């Protein structure tokens, strides 16, 4: 017994000094004489695990810890605490399913239910099963007493994440945070964790240096500083996120993703890392992986309207309009701010109008956008356009006139009114509106082009039409339709060579802009010389 006390005293002295390496060597020397001493194997396993988790060390001692615990378990087969320790080591190794299995065995063998359930909750968080994680942390708290600070804090983070705008849950989350502070003095592991985290102050000078290098554009030195900070404290998720941000700003997207993933492995609720990784994937054009991480992010923040809107944008860019609509509708339902939700409703209306060709649904969403943001001119323009597509000219006219009451000098509204009157067969009013559009914005290429088409097709004033199309091209040299219409003008004048020149220009520009069916241009060219 005296020997055991002496050994414990020596090991405690070494570990308090932070000299884990010598503590391990001392333990190993004792095991040479007593290779079957289970207590020594357990102590050695604990030392390896502590060394593995030391923020100043690289993570490379977890297998040694597992080996020592397993040697002890071969003798003490009914000792739940050993199975808990094996589960803990497997958790830090990343073998989560095995870890959960060992925690369950530990519970069966009368280990601390509170600690086991808490660690199962942590495993489930890393597996992105956040609702299940919340259930297990509740089980942990039911079986805990005063040493529950970590559990209360974990519940605070889960509630704070899962219930984004639920006021009752937010209050509950704050209550859990208060409990985590009150129980802190009784939770040794929580105190140990806080002590480790406060050590980050030692690397503040390195981080400040990195920020200075980033600001001056010396990216390589900034990388070196962040890497140096990680080498000193490889257990802090925020450092990997900072390095990921630096890589992303430098355009090194693949490297940034590696760092963000490392950050998320350490802390699966690290929102900054989620935000960084989806931006990196988006910038790479890898929408599938961006969507994958948005889905994980939404699991944490299911009531975050911005996330639903962002993932909807990606689905739309992938051509999956129906899935995009589902997420836009979720964003609208959550409705955090009227002006923002109005933009989402307008986007949804645009998809329904221009992609799905469902003008009735589009009109409904534009009405919602208008109700949420009644002074937003773009909503009126979109709503009027949808009424026009639905051949409801009366309502389109009402909407545009209402918009002009808010902004009488808006060139785009006058242009749309011109198009509406033109469609209704009122050529004189159409010309007046296009002229007003040009008056308020002389560079508005569409107004010049459309006025030119009226001169060409309705009034057969070819020179006026040519002037309009030339002005449209001056305003926008990449306007394929204006080149095409110029070609039509010269074809009517019988100047086929000049017409062919403009049709060819229309073809060249259209290869980039895709405004016109290329077969229409080709047919015009062919007809010139047949």
C-alpha positions as CSV (number, residue, x, y, z in Angstrom):
1,X,0.0,0.0,0.0
2,X,2.9,2.3,0.9
3,X,4.4,1.7,-2.6
4,X,1.1,2.6,-4.3
5,X,0.9,5.9,-2.3
6,X,4.5,6.6,-3.1
7,X,4.0,6.0,-6.8
8,X,0.8,8.1,-6.8
9,X,2.7,10.9,-5.1
10,X,5.5,10.9,-7.6
11,X,3.2,10.8,-10.6
12,X,1.1,13.6,-9.2
13,X,4.2,15.7,-8.6
14,X,5.4,15.2,-12.2
15,X,2.0,15.9,-13.8
16,X,1.4,19.0,-11.7
17,X,4.7,20.3,-13.0
18,X,3.5,19.5,-16.5
19,X,6.3,17.0,-17.0
20,X,4.1,14.3,-18.6
21,X,6.9,12.8,-20.5
22,X,8.9,12.0,-17.4
23,X,5.7,10.7,-15.7
24,X,5.3,8.3,-18.6
25,X,8.9,7.2,-18.5
26,X,8.6,6.7,-14.7
27,X,5.4,4.6,-15.2
28,X,7.0,2.5,-17.9
29,X,10.0,1.8,-15.7
30,X,7.7,0.5,-13.0
31,X,5.9,-1.7,-15.5
32,X,9.1,-3.4,-16.4
33,X,9.1,-4.9,-12.9
34,X,5.3,-5.3,-12.6
35,X,4.0,-5.9,-16.1
36,X,0.6,-7.1,-14.9
37,X,-0.2,-4.2,-12.6
38,X,-3.5,-3.0,-13.9
39,X,-3.4,0.3,-11.9
40,X,-0.1,1.2,-13.6
41,X,-1.6,0.4,-17.0
42,X,-4.5,2.6,-16.2
43,X,-2.3,5.5,-15.0
44,X,-0.1,5.1,-18.0
45,X,-3.1,5.2,-20.3
46,X,-4.3,8.4,-18.5
47,X,-0.9,10.0,-19.0
48,X,-0.8,9.1,-22.7
49,X,-4.4,10.6,-23.1
50,X,-3.4,13.8,-21.2
51,X,-0.3,14.1,-23.4
52,X,-2.4,13.5,-26.5
53,X,-4.8,16.3,-25.4
54,X,-2.1,18.8,-24.4
55,X,-2.6,21.8,-26.6
56,X,1.1,22.3,-26.8
57,X,1.6,18.8,-28.3
58,X,0.9,17.2,-31.6
59,X,-1.9,14.5,-31.4
60,X,0.0,11.3,-31.6
61,X,-0.4,9.3,-28.3
62,X,-4.0,8.1,-28.5
63,X,-3.2,4.5,-29.7
64,X,-0.8,4.1,-26.8
65,X,-3.5,5.2,-24.3
66,X,-6.0,2.7,-25.8
67,X,-3.4,-0.1,-25.6
68,X,-2.8,0.5,-21.9
69,X,-6.5,0.7,-21.1
70,X,-7.1,-2.6,-23.0
71,X,-4.4,-4.3,-21.1
72,X,-6.1,-3.3,-17.8
73,X,-9.6,-4.4,-19.2
74,X,-8.3,-7.9,-19.9
75,X,-7.9,-8.3,-16.1
76,X,-10.7,-6.0,-14.8
77,X,-13.4,-7.2,-17.2
78,X,-16.3,-5.8,-15.1
79,X,-14.7,-2.4,-14.3
80,X,-17.0,0.1,-16.1
81,X,-14.5,3.0,-15.6
82,X,-12.0,1.3,-17.8
83,X,-14.5,0.9,-20.6
84,X,-15.4,4.5,-20.2
85,X,-11.7,5.5,-20.6
86,X,-11.4,3.3,-23.7
87,X,-14.5,5.0,-25.1
88,X,-13.0,8.4,-24.3
89,X,-9.8,7.5,-26.1
90,X,-11.7,6.2,-29.1
91,X,-13.7,9.5,-29.2
92,X,-10.5,11.5,-29.5
93,X,-9.2,9.1,-32.1
94,X,-12.4,9.8,-34.2
95,X,-13.8,6.2,-34.0
96,X,-17.2,7.5,-32.9
97,X,-19.3,4.3,-33.3
98,X,-16.8,2.3,-31.4
99,X,-16.7,5.0,-28.7
100,X,-20.5,5.0,-28.3
101,X,-20.4,1.2,-28.0
102,X,-17.8,1.3,-25.2
103,X,-19.8,4.1,-23.4
104,X,-22.9,1.9,-23.4
105,X,-20.8,-1.1,-22.1
106,X,-19.5,1.2,-19.4
107,X,-23.1,2.1,-18.4
108,X,-24.0,-1.6,-18.2
109,X,-21.0,-2.1,-15.9
110,X,-22.0,0.7,-13.5
111,X,-19.7,3.5,-14.7
112,X,-20.9,7.1,-14.2
113,X,-24.1,7.4,-16.3
114,X,-23.8,11.2,-16.4
115,X,-20.3,11.1,-17.9
116,X,-21.1,8.3,-20.3
117,X,-24.3,10.0,-21.6
118,X,-22.4,13.3,-21.9
119,X,-19.7,11.7,-24.0
120,X,-22.3,9.9,-26.2
121,X,-23.8,13.3,-26.7
122,X,-20.4,14.6,-27.8
123,X,-20.1,11.7,-30.3
124,X,-23.5,12.5,-31.7
125,X,-22.6,16.1,-32.2
126,X,-19.5,15.1,-34.2
127,X,-21.9,12.9,-36.3
128,X,-24.1,15.9,-37.0
129,X,-27.0,14.3,-35.0
130,X,-27.7,17.4,-33.0
131,X,-31.2,16.6,-31.8
132,X,-30.0,13.2,-30.6
133,X,-27.1,14.9,-28.9
134,X,-29.5,17.1,-27.0
135,X,-31.5,14.1,-25.8
136,X,-28.3,12.5,-24.4
137,X,-27.1,15.6,-22.7
138,X,-30.5,15.8,-21.0
139,X,-29.9,12.2,-19.8
140,X,-26.5,13.1,-18.6
141,X,-28.0,16.0,-16.5
142,X,-30.6,13.7,-15.0
143,X,-27.8,11.5,-13.7
144,X,-25.4,14.3,-12.7
145,X,-25.2,16.4,-9.5
146,X,-23.0,19.4,-9.0
147,X,-20.1,18.3,-11.3
148,X,-22.2,19.2,-14.4
149,X,-20.8,22.5,-15.7
150,X,-19.7,21.0,-19.0
151,X,-23.1,19.4,-19.5
152,X,-25.0,22.6,-18.9
153,X,-22.6,24.4,-21.3
154,X,-23.1,21.8,-23.9
155,X,-26.9,22.0,-23.6
156,X,-26.6,25.8,-23.8
157,X,-24.7,25.6,-27.1
158,X,-27.1,23.0,-28.6
159,X,-30.2,25.0,-27.6
160,X,-28.7,28.2,-28.8
161,X,-27.9,26.6,-32.2
162,X,-31.0,24.4,-32.8
163,X,-33.6,27.1,-31.8
164,X,-32.5,30.2,-33.7
165,X,-35.5,32.5,-33.0
166,X,-37.6,30.5,-30.4
167,X,-37.6,33.0,-27.5
168,X,-38.5,30.3,-24.9
169,X,-35.7,28.1,-26.0
170,X,-33.3,31.0,-26.0
171,X,-34.3,31.9,-22.4
172,X,-33.8,28.2,-21.6
173,X,-30.4,28.3,-23.2
174,X,-29.3,31.3,-21.1
175,X,-30.5,29.5,-18.0
176,X,-28.3,26.6,-18.9
177,X,-25.4,28.9,-19.4
178,X,-25.9,30.4,-15.9
179,X,-26.1,26.9,-14.4
180,X,-22.8,26.1,-16.2
181,X,-21.2,29.0,-14.4
182,X,-22.7,28.1,-11.0
183,X,-21.6,24.5,-11.2
184,X,-18.1,25.3,-12.5
185,X,-16.3,25.1,-9.2
186,X,-17.5,21.5,-8.7
187,X,-16.5,20.2,-12.2
188,X,-12.8,19.5,-12.3
189,X,-12.9,18.6,-16.0
190,X,-14.6,21.9,-16.9
191,X,-12.0,23.8,-14.9
192,X,-9.2,21.9,-16.7
193,X,-10.8,22.7,-20.1
194,X,-11.0,26.4,-19.2
195,X,-7.4,26.5,-18.0
196,X,-6.4,25.0,-21.4
197,X,-8.5,27.6,-23.3
198,X,-7.0,30.5,-21.4
199,X,-3.6,29.6,-22.6
200,X,-4.5,31.0,-26.0
201,X,-3.5,34.5,-24.7
202,X,0.1,33.3,-25.1
203,X,-0.3,33.3,-28.9
204,X,-2.0,36.7,-29.2
205,X,1.2,38.3,-30.4
206,X,1.5,35.7,-33.2
207,X,-2.1,36.3,-34.3
208,X,-1.6,40.1,-34.3
209,X,1.5,39.7,-36.4
210,X,-0.5,37.5,-38.8
211,X,-3.3,40.1,-39.1
212,X,-0.6,42.8,-39.9
213,X,0.8,40.6,-42.6
214,X,-2.6,39.9,-44.1
215,X,-3.5,43.6,-44.1
216,X,-0.2,44.4,-45.9
217,X,-0.7,41.6,-48.4
218,X,2.2,39.5,-47.2
219,X,0.1,36.3,-47.4
220,X,3.0,33.9,-47.1
221,X,4.2,35.4,-43.8
222,X,0.6,35.4,-42.5
223,X,0.4,31.6,-43.3
224,X,3.6,31.1,-41.4
225,X,2.3,32.9,-38.3
226,X,-1.0,30.9,-38.3
227,X,0.9,27.7,-38.8
228,X,3.2,28.6,-35.9
229,X,0.2,29.3,-33.7
230,X,-1.3,25.9,-34.6
231,X,2.0,24.2,-33.9
232,X,2.0,25.7,-30.4
233,X,-1.7,25.0,-29.7
234,X,-3.0,22.4,-32.1
235,X,-6.2,21.8,-30.1
236,X,-7.9,25.2,-30.9
237,X,-10.5,25.1,-33.6
238,X,-10.5,28.9,-34.1
239,X,-6.8,28.7,-35.3
240,X,-7.7,26.4,-38.1
241,X,-10.6,28.6,-39.1
242,X,-8.3,31.6,-39.2
243,X,-5.8,29.8,-41.4
244,X,-8.6,28.6,-43.6
245,X,-9.8,32.2,-44.0
246,X,-6.3,33.3,-44.9
247,X,-6.0,30.5,-47.6
248,X,-9.4,31.5,-49.0
249,X,-8.5,35.1,-49.3
250,X,-5.3,34.1,-51.1
251,X,-7.3,32.0,-53.5
252,X,-5.9,28.7,-52.2
253,X,-9.4,27.1,-51.9
254,X,-8.4,23.5,-51.5
255,X,-6.0,24.3,-48.7
256,X,-8.7,26.4,-47.0
257,X,-11.2,23.5,-47.1
258,X,-8.6,21.2,-45.3
259,X,-8.3,23.7,-42.5
260,X,-12.0,24.3,-42.2
261,X,-12.6,20.6,-42.0
262,X,-10.0,20.3,-39.2
263,X,-11.7,23.1,-37.3
264,X,-15.1,21.4,-37.7
265,X,-13.6,18.1,-36.5
266,X,-12.5,19.7,-33.2
267,X,-15.7,21.7,-32.8
268,X,-18.7,20.6,-34.9
269,X,-20.7,23.7,-33.9
270,X,-18.1,26.1,-35.3
271,X,-20.3,28.4,-37.4
272,X,-17.3,30.4,-38.8
273,X,-15.8,27.2,-40.2
274,X,-19.1,26.2,-41.8
275,X,-19.4,29.7,-43.3
276,X,-15.9,29.5,-44.6
277,X,-16.1,26.0,-46.1
278,X,-19.3,26.7,-48.1
279,X,-17.8,29.9,-49.5
280,X,-14.7,28.0,-50.6
281,X,-16.8,25.3,-52.3
282,X,-19.0,28.0,-54.0
283,X,-15.9,29.8,-55.3
284,X,-14.6,26.5,-56.6
285,X,-17.9,26.0,-58.4
286,X,-18.4,22.7,-56.4
287,X,-22.1,23.3,-55.6
288,X,-22.6,19.7,-54.5
289,X,-20.2,19.9,-51.6
290,X,-21.3,23.4,-50.8
291,X,-24.9,22.1,-50.5
292,X,-23.7,19.2,-48.4
293,X,-22.2,21.5,-45.8
294,X,-25.2,23.9,-46.0
295,X,-27.3,20.9,-45.0
296,X,-25.1,20.2,-42.0
297,X,-25.2,23.9,-41.1
298,X,-29.0,23.9,-41.4
299,X,-29.1,20.9,-39.0
300,X,-27.6,23.2,-36.5
301,X,-29.6,26.2,-37.4
302,X,-32.9,24.9,-38.9
303,X,-34.6,28.2,-38.3
304,X,-32.0,30.4,-40.0
305,X,-33.7,31.9,-43.0
306,X,-30.4,33.1,-44.6
307,X,-29.1,29.5,-44.8
308,X,-32.3,28.3,-46.5
309,X,-32.0,31.2,-49.0
310,X,-28.3,30.5,-49.7
311,X,-28.8,26.8,-50.3
312,X,-31.8,27.7,-52.5
313,X,-29.6,29.9,-54.6
314,X,-27.2,26.9,-55.1
315,X,-30.0,24.5,-56.0
316,X,-31.3,27.1,-58.5
317,X,-27.8,27.4,-60.1
318,X,-27.7,23.6,-60.4
319,X,-31.0,23.7,-62.3
320,X,-33.0,22.1,-59.4
321,X,-35.7,24.7,-59.4
322,X,-38.3,22.8,-57.3
323,X,-35.8,22.1,-54.5
324,X,-34.7,25.7,-54.6
325,X,-38.4,26.8,-54.2
326,X,-38.8,24.6,-51.2
327,X,-35.9,26.3,-49.4
328,X,-37.0,29.8,-50.5
329,X,-40.4,29.1,-49.1
330,X,-38.8,27.9,-45.8
331,X,-36.9,31.2,-45.7
332,X,-40.1,33.2,-46.3
333,X,-41.9,31.2,-43.6
334,X,-39.2,32.0,-41.0
335,X,-39.4,35.7,-42.1
336,X,-36.8,37.4,-39.8
337,X,-37.0,40.8,-41.5
338,X,-39.6,42.2,-43.9
339,X,-37.2,43.9,-46.3
340,X,-35.0,40.8,-46.5
341,X,-38.0,38.4,-46.9
342,X,-39.3,40.6,-49.6
343,X,-36.2,40.0,-51.7
344,X,-36.5,36.3,-51.2
345,X,-40.2,36.4,-52.2
346,X,-39.2,38.4,-55.3
347,X,-36.5,35.8,-56.2
348,X,-39.0,33.0,-55.8
349,X,-41.5,34.9,-58.0
350,X,-38.7,35.3,-60.7
351,X,-38.1,31.5,-60.7
352,X,-41.8,30.7,-61.0
353,X,-42.3,33.3,-63.7
354,X,-39.2,32.7,-65.9
355,X,-38.2,29.1,-65.2
356,X,-41.4,27.2,-64.3
357,X,-43.7,29.5,-66.3
358,X,-46.2,29.6,-63.5
359,X,-47.2,33.2,-63.6
360,X,-50.1,32.8,-61.0
361,X,-47.6,31.6,-58.3
362,X,-45.2,34.3,-59.4
363,X,-47.8,37.0,-59.0
364,X,-48.7,35.7,-55.5
365,X,-45.1,35.9,-54.4
366,X,-44.6,39.4,-55.9
367,X,-47.7,40.5,-54.0
368,X,-46.1,39.1,-50.8
369,X,-42.9,40.9,-51.6
370,X,-44.9,44.1,-52.3
371,X,-46.8,43.8,-49.0
372,X,-43.5,43.4,-47.1
373,X,-41.7,46.2,-48.9
374,X,-44.3,48.5,-50.4
375,X,-41.9,51.1,-51.6
376,X,-39.5,48.8,-53.5
377,X,-39.7,49.7,-57.1
378,X,-38.2,46.5,-58.4
379,X,-41.1,44.6,-57.0
380,X,-43.6,46.7,-58.9
381,X,-41.6,46.1,-62.1
382,X,-41.6,42.3,-61.5
383,X,-45.3,42.2,-60.7
384,X,-46.2,44.3,-63.7
385,X,-44.1,42.0,-65.9
386,X,-45.9,38.9,-64.5
387,X,-49.3,40.4,-65.2
388,X,-48.2,41.2,-68.7
389,X,-47.0,37.5,-69.2
390,X,-50.5,36.5,-67.9
391,X,-52.0,38.8,-70.5
392,X,-53.6,40.8,-67.7
393,X,-52.8,44.2,-69.2
394,X,-55.2,46.1,-67.0
395,X,-53.5,45.1,-63.8
396,X,-50.1,45.5,-65.3
397,X,-51.0,49.1,-66.2
398,X,-52.3,49.7,-62.6
399,X,-49.1,48.4,-61.1
400,X,-46.8,50.5,-63.4
401,X,-48.8,53.6,-62.7
402,X,-48.6,53.0,-59.0
403,X,-44.8,52.6,-59.3
404,X,-44.6,55.9,-61.2
405,X,-46.3,57.6,-58.3
406,X,-43.4,56.5,-56.1
407,X,-40.7,57.2,-58.7
408,X,-42.0,59.3,-61.7
409,X,-38.5,59.6,-63.3
410,X,-37.7,55.9,-63.3
411,X,-36.5,55.0,-66.8
412,X,-37.1,51.2,-66.4
413,X,-40.8,51.7,-65.5
414,X,-41.4,54.0,-68.5
415,X,-39.7,51.4,-70.7
416,X,-41.9,48.6,-69.3
417,X,-45.0,50.9,-69.8
418,X,-43.8,51.4,-73.4
419,X,-43.7,47.6,-73.9
420,X,-47.1,47.2,-72.3
421,X,-48.8,49.9,-74.5
422,X,-47.0,48.3,-77.5
423,X,-48.5,44.9,-76.6
424,X,-51.9,46.5,-76.2
425,X,-51.6,48.0,-79.7
426,X,-51.3,51.7,-78.6
427,X,-48.3,52.7,-80.6
428,X,-48.5,56.4,-79.8
429,X,-48.4,55.9,-76.1
430,X,-45.7,53.3,-76.4
431,X,-43.5,55.8,-78.3
432,X,-44.1,58.4,-75.6
433,X,-43.1,56.1,-72.8
434,X,-39.9,54.9,-74.6
435,X,-39.0,58.5,-75.2
436,X,-39.6,59.3,-71.5
437,X,-37.4,56.3,-70.6
438,X,-34.6,57.6,-72.8
439,X,-35.1,61.1,-71.4
440,X,-34.5,59.9,-67.9
441,X,-31.7,57.6,-68.9
442,X,-30.1,58.3,-72.2
443,X,-27.9,55.1,-71.9
444,X,-30.8,52.7,-71.5
445,X,-30.1,50.4,-74.4
446,X,-33.3,48.4,-74.3
447,X,-35.5,51.5,-74.6
448,X,-33.5,52.6,-77.7
449,X,-33.8,49.1,-79.3
450,X,-37.5,48.7,-78.6
451,X,-38.3,52.2,-79.9
452,X,-36.3,51.2,-83.0
453,X,-38.4,48.1,-83.5
454,X,-41.5,50.2,-83.5
455,X,-40.0,52.6,-86.1
456,X,-39.0,49.6,-88.2
457,X,-41.9,47.2,-87.9
458,X,-44.9,49.4,-87.2
459,X,-44.1,52.8,-88.8
460,X,-41.5,51.6,-91.4
461,X,-39.3,54.6,-90.6
462,X,-36.1,52.8,-91.4
463,X,-33.7,55.7,-90.8
464,X,-35.2,56.5,-87.4
465,X,-34.9,52.8,-86.6
466,X,-31.3,52.7,-87.7
467,X,-30.5,55.7,-85.5
468,X,-32.1,53.9,-82.5
469,X,-30.3,50.7,-83.0
470,X,-26.9,52.4,-83.4
471,X,-27.5,54.3,-80.2
472,X,-28.4,51.1,-78.5
473,X,-25.1,49.6,-79.6
474,X,-23.2,52.7,-78.4
475,X,-24.8,52.2,-75.0
476,X,-24.1,48.4,-75.1
477,X,-21.6,47.1,-77.6
478,X,-22.5,43.5,-76.6
479,X,-26.2,43.8,-77.6
480,X,-26.8,41.1,-80.1
481,X,-30.4,41.9,-80.7
482,X,-29.5,45.5,-81.7
483,X,-27.0,44.2,-84.3
484,X,-29.7,41.7,-85.5
485,X,-32.2,44.5,-85.9
486,X,-29.7,46.7,-87.8
487,X,-29.2,43.8,-90.1
488,X,-33.0,43.7,-90.7
489,X,-33.0,47.4,-91.5
490,X,-30.3,47.2,-94.2
491,X,-31.9,44.0,-95.6
492,X,-35.1,46.0,-96.1
493,X,-33.1,48.8,-97.8
494,X,-31.6,46.1,-100.1
495,X,-28.1,46.7,-98.8
496,X,-27.3,43.0,-98.4
497,X,-23.6,43.2,-97.8
498,X,-24.1,45.8,-95.0
499,X,-27.0,43.6,-93.6
500,X,-24.8,40.5,-93.7
501,X,-22.1,42.4,-91.7
502,X,-24.5,43.2,-88.9
503,X,-26.1,39.7,-88.9
504,X,-22.6,38.3,-88.6
505,X,-21.8,40.7,-85.7
506,X,-25.1,39.6,-84.1
507,X,-24.0,36.0,-84.5
508,X,-20.6,36.6,-82.9
509,X,-22.0,38.5,-79.9
510,X,-24.8,36.1,-79.5
511,X,-22.3,33.2,-79.0
512,X,-21.5,34.9,-75.7
513,X,-24.9,36.4,-74.7
514,X,-27.3,33.8,-76.0
515,X,-30.1,36.4,-76.6
516,X,-31.4,35.1,-79.9
517,X,-32.0,31.7,-81.4
518,X,-28.8,31.3,-83.6
519,X,-30.9,29.6,-86.3
520,X,-32.9,32.8,-86.8
521,X,-29.7,34.8,-87.5
522,X,-28.4,32.1,-89.8
523,X,-31.7,32.0,-91.7
524,X,-31.5,35.7,-92.2
525,X,-28.0,35.4,-93.5
526,X,-28.9,32.6,-95.9
527,X,-31.9,34.5,-97.3
528,X,-29.8,37.5,-98.2
529,X,-28.1,35.8,-101.1
530,X,-30.7,33.2,-102.2
